[in-house]
Amino acid sequence: MTSKSSQFNGRLVIDLGAIARNWQGLDKISNTALTAAVVKANAYGCGMVPVAQALARAGAQFFFVATPDEALDLREALPEAHIFVLNGLYPGAGALYAEKRLMPILNSMAMLDEWLNLCTQKGDAIPAGFQFDTGMNRLGFRLQEASVVKARMEGSGYKPQVIMSHLACADVPGHEKNGTQRALFQSLLAQFEGIPASLANSAGTLGGRESHFQMVRPGISLYGGRAIQGRPNPMAPVVGLEMPIIQIREARTGESVGYGATQTLNRDSRLAIVAHGYADGFLRALSSSNGRPGAHVAIRGHVVPVVGRVSMDSFAADITDIDTDLPTPGAFAEIIGPNISIDDLADSADTIGYEILTSLNGRFDRFYKDESGNIFQE
Ligand SMILES: *Cc1c(COP(=O)(O)O)cnc(C)c1O
C-alpha cells in the first residue's frame, strides 16, 4: 500500500530464501510428483512477483494463480513459466489466454465448450487443465459429467495437461472425507488414462504419498503457514512484521482500555500503544476483553498481551511485566517474527494463517530478503 519508505513506518520483511527452502523441502517430500507453486492472491500477501521469481530460481516451473489478471502479471515476470488459472476460463478471455500461454483449469461444460471451440478456430490443441469436483461443491465438473467430458475430449482429439480435484478436509488428516474424495478421484482417473493428475494442496502434500499423484499444489506451506491442524509445522517462517510504539502510558486499576470499554484493568498497568490496527491487517478479532484473551505481540523479546479492542490505527499492549529495558516511543513491537507466528495470530483471531497473511496490507514498508540475505525493496 505504501510505496515510499519512511523511517516512521513499520517494516514487513519477506524471506525469499525461506520460501525457496520451503519449496525445495516440499519438492523432496513429493518425490517423483511435480511440485507446483500456488501464488494466487499476491502470493498469499507476500508479493507475487518477487516470490514467483525466487520460486523459479529454486526450480519451480508450474504455477497456479486464481484470476486472469494475476496470470498476466506472472507471465510478465516469468516468460517461461507454466501458468494455470484456477478460476478457469472467464467468458471471452480465451484469445487472451492463448496469446499469453495461460492455461485455464476448465471447471464446467460451458468453459470446456468455449475452450474446444477456440481450439478448433485456431486449429491447435491449446493446453488447459480439467477439474472435477469430488466433494467440495466449489469448482469443477460434476463426476456424473465425466463421460460427456470424455466424449467431447475424444471427439476433438483433445488431451488436458492435468486432471485435478481439491480436498475439502486435508487439514484434518483423519477426516473420512479425504479417503472418500481420493477414492472418487481414483475411479475418475481410471476413465482418463495417461493424463497427469493432481489432488494435493499443502496439507495433502505433507499428509502422505497417497494424495501426491503426478503433481502437488502447495500454497500456505511455501509461506511458512501451518497446513495440518494439531501437528508441528515443519516449514521455515517467512514473514516478519514490526510496528512502531508511539506512546507509553500508565493506567490505573479499574480503568478501561479502548472502544467499548471491553477490558477493565485489574492492576495498575503500563501500556504500549502500537501504531498498528485493523486498517493494517491486525484483525479486530485479535482484540481482548475481560471475557476473552486476544493476541500477543513481542516487545524487546517479551511476549505481552493485547489489551482491549484493536482500533483502526493502533492497539494497546500490556507491558507492566517488562521491568528492565523499558521500550520508549520509536521502539518496535514484533507483530510476527521469532516469538509470534502467523498461526499464533490466527489462533487468537479464530481464523487461519491464510487470512492473517492475505490481510497484511497496511502502513508499513515492504522489504524482501533474497537468498543471499540481501534486503531490497520491490
Ligand atoms: C489455494 C489452492 C491450493 C493451495 O492450497 P494450500 O492449502 O494453500 O496449500 C491448491 N489447490 C487449489 C485448487 C487451491 O484453490
The ligand as a Gaussian input file, in Angstrom:
#p B3LYP/6-31G(d) Opt

LIG

0 1
 C       -5.428000     -22.331000      -2.930000
 C       -5.409000     -23.673000      -3.544000
 C       -4.335000     -24.548000      -3.332000
 C       -3.254000     -24.279000      -2.325000
 O       -3.772000     -24.586000      -1.050000
 P       -2.912000     -24.517000       0.285000
 O       -3.817000     -25.042000       1.324000
 O       -2.578000     -23.084000       0.488000
 O       -1.693000     -25.335000       0.082000
 C       -4.301000     -25.731000      -4.069000
 N       -5.300000     -26.044000      -4.922000
 C       -6.364000     -25.238000      -5.116000
 C       -7.435000     -25.664000      -6.047000
 C       -6.478000     -24.045000      -4.425000
 O       -7.549000     -23.263000      -4.594000

